[in-house]
Structures are given as structure tokens and as C-alpha cells.
Amino acid sequence: MLSKPSKTTVARFAAKGLSIRVTCIAAMSGPVTVTVDRKTKKALKLKSATLARGTLKCTGPGVKSLTLKPSSSVRRALKKVKKAVKVTLTVTLKASGQPAKKRTLKVTLARR
């Protein structure tokens, strides 16, 4: 369902976002989020642990791509980072009449 994104850096994520590929088995839709843990959130001085969010909509079976871009406040905070940042990528997709399917993936954004 969720394939691991290509390796990226903190600076590249701040500038271009994070591209993900999801394999859909039917017409599905749902939220996609990139979050950090509480300790990292405090270190970055962010109000929310969510770095980026988006909505994925599949019209049928197949592979769908989505680029999650951080907000300007998150971009500003990421410019000050001196080491790698571990993020959690969460995809929750729901087909009509079916229970939601949730997948999480831990991704490390490398140091500049």
C-alpha cells in the first residue's frame, strides 16, 4: 500500500517536500501526514507535531503519487536543524463500505 520514499535531506524536504507513492486497491481516499515525536517538536519549537499533511484520492486501482510540503513556519524551523530528523509518515485510506486501512512508516530525513 505505502512504498518507502526515496532518501531525502532536511533541507530538501523543507524546499521541495516529500514525495510518496501509494498503491490503491480500489477507489479510496484519506489523509496523509508527516509528523515528529514530542521531543523533536519541542526542539523545533513548533506548535504542532505535524510537519505536512495532504489528502490522497484514488479513483481506482493503481499507483498514486503525492507530494507533502511543509508550511512556512515548519520550513523556518527546519532551517535551524543541525542533525537528522526522524519523522513518521501515516496514510489512512478508506474505500466506501470498507473499514479504513492505516499504514505508518518511519523515515529519517538526513542532515543537510
Sequence and secondary structure as in RCSB ss.txt:
>XXXX:A:sequence
MLSKPSKTTVARFAAKGLSIRVTCIAAMSGPVTVTVDRKTKKALKLKSATLARGTLKCTGPGVKSLTLKPSSSVR
RALKKVKKAVKVTLTVTLKASGQPAKKRTLKVTLARR
>XXXX:A:secstr
 EE     BHHHHHHH EEEEEEESSSEEEEEEEE  HHHHHHHT SSSEEEEEEEEESSSEEEEEEE   HHHH
HHHHT  S EEEEEEEEEEETTS  EEEEEEEEEB  
